[in-house]
Amino acid sequence: MRAWISIALVWLVGSLALANAQEAPYKAGVHYVELTAPAATQDVDKVEVAELFWYGCGHCFSLEPVIGEWKKTLPEDAYFRPVPAFFGGVWNTHGQLYYTLQSLNKLDETHQAVFQAIHNEKKRLATQDEMIEFLEPYGIDEKQFKRAWSSMGVRGKMAQAERLSKAYRATGVPTLVVNGKYRIEAAMAGGFEEMLKVAEYLVEQERQSN
């Protein structure tokens, strides 16, 4: 009898250990938020990782080079999507700047430069004149800039980003959103590096469910 009890205890301890090992490392409501209504994504056949950001955010500026390297490690069936936050005022102005640069096919060479100008060179880039002067060395003249700035394409993307800002129900930046379903913030995740680990975990969960 004692031998049988010992075997049963060993089995029970082993089962509990296995259950703990298989327990999810990150949990909704603890490390991330599961959105009640999923937000739209750009490609339903792939897993999207969106970053809600603002050029004027110091944390976004610090995270940018890390994100730049991290997004290269995403699997082929996942992709990264920057989304400027539209929370009003200069946030919207900088969001419009982002989409203007995108429409001019100048985003790759100016995205980091805009961050650098605001945070290292103390330029606000809050008016068209400031932006035009700053962008002149990148081959963008005043007419090009103003035409793109007021274009329907840029206006449409701004409206879409504003809808996403609301759908994510985020209150700050940087914020990551995986597949329009899960919102990850530094305070919940435990830091900016942990945000990326939580995102990796959720990306893998979404890949397995597709």
N, C-alpha and C positions, 0 to 999 in steps of 0.2 A: 504493500500500500504506500509506504513511504517513498519507494522508488517511483511509483506511478505519479505521486504528487510532485516529486522533484522534476520529473520529465514535463509535467503539465506547466509547472512554474517556468521552466526554461523556455518552453514553447511560447508562453504568454509574454515573457520579457522580450523574447526575440520578435514577436509580432508587434509589440508596442514600439520597439526600436525601429522596425521596418516602417511602421506607420509614420513615426516622427521624421524618418529620413525622407519619406515621400511627400511630406507636408509641404505645401507651397511656401517658398521663401518670402513671397510678398503677398499681402492681402488687401482686398478692396476695403476702403474705409480706414485703413491703417497706413499703407504706403502710397496709395493712389485712390482716385475717386472714379467709380463707374458712373458714367453719365446716364441719366434716365432716358434721354432722347439722343440717340447717336447723331453726330454732325456729319455733313456730307464730306466725302473724300474725292480725290481726283481720279483714282483708278480703282475700281471695285475688284479687280483681279489681283491686286497686290496689297500688301500691308503698308499703310501710310503712317509715317511718324512726322507729325506737324510740330513746329516750334513757334509758339506765339512770342514775339519779341518786339522791342522798341529800340530804335537807334540811340535814344537818350538814356537807356538803362545801363548802369555801370556793370551790373551782374551779367547782362546779355553780352556786353563788350568783353568781359573776362571769359565767358563761356564760349564765345564765337570760335576761337582757334581750336578749342577742344572738340566742339561740335563738328568743325570742319574735318577733323581727322576721324572722328567717330562715325560719321555718316558713310565714310568709305568702307566701313566694315559691315554695313547692312547686307543681308543676303540678297540675291538677285530678285527675289519676289517681294522685296520691300523697298521703299523709297522715302527720301526726306523732303519735307515741304516747309519752307519758311513762310510764316504768316504774320505780317505786321499787325500789331494790336491797334484797334481803333477805339480808344477810350476818350476821345475828344481833344480839342485844343491842338497842341504841337504834336501829340501822338498821331493825330490824323494827318497833319502836315508831313510828318516823316514817313507815314505809310504811303502817302501819295508820291513822295520822292522815290520810295522803293519801287513802286509800280511804273513810275516814269522812266527810271533807269532800266528797268526790265524791258519796257516797250522799245527803248532805244538800243537794246542789245549791249548795254554797257554795264550790266550788273556785276559780271564776273570781275571786272577790273576796278569797280568803284565801291562795291559793298563794304569791304574791309576799310577802304579809304574814308568812307563816311563815318564809320565808327571811330577811326583814328582822329579825324578832324574834330569831332564833337568832344571826345574824351581826353585826347592828348594835346590838341591845339586850341581847345576851348572855343570852338566855333559853334554857334547855336544852329546854324542852317535852318532857321525858322521862317525865312522869307525867300521869295523867288530870286531876288537880287543876290542874296548871300549864296544861294545854291548855284546860280549861273556863274558867279565869279569863281566859286570853288571848282566847278566842273569844266571850266574852260580848258585847263591843261589836258583833259581827257578827250578833247576833240568834240565837245558838245557846245554848240553856239546857242545864242539866246532864242533864235527863231525855232530851232529844233526842239529845245527844251520846252518852250511855251506851247508849241503845237502838241507835243506828247502829253504834257501836263494836263491839258484841257480835253484830251481825246476821249472818245466814247469807250475805247478799250480800257484805258486807265480808270475811268469812272466805274466801269462795270466790275473790274477787279477790286476796287475799293469797296463797292457795295457788298461784294461776296465776302471780303475779309471782315467787314463790319458784322455781317450775319454770323460768321464763324466765331468772332470774338464773343458774341452773345451766346451762341450755341455751346461753346466750351465752358461757359459759366465761370470763367477765370477772373480773378480779382487782381492779378499781378503778372509780372513777367520776370524771368523766362518761365514758360510753361510748356510742357510737352503733352501732346495728345496722340495716343496710339489708335489708329484706325477709326478715328472719330468716336471712340467708345470710352477711352480711359484717359483721365487727366492726371498728370504727374507734376507736382510742385515740390520745390526744394524742402520746404518746411515739413511736409509729410514724409518724403522719401528719406530725409536725413542728410541732405546736402546735394550739391550739384552733380558730383560724381555718382552718387547713389541714384539720382534721377535717371542717368543713362543705363544703369544696371536694371532698374525697374522697367525701363523702356525695352531693353533687350529681352527680359523675361516675358513681357506682354506681347512683343513681336513674335516670339516663338510660340506662345499660346495661340495667337491668331493664325499663324502659319499652319499649325496642327489642326485647327478647326476648319480651315478652308478646304 
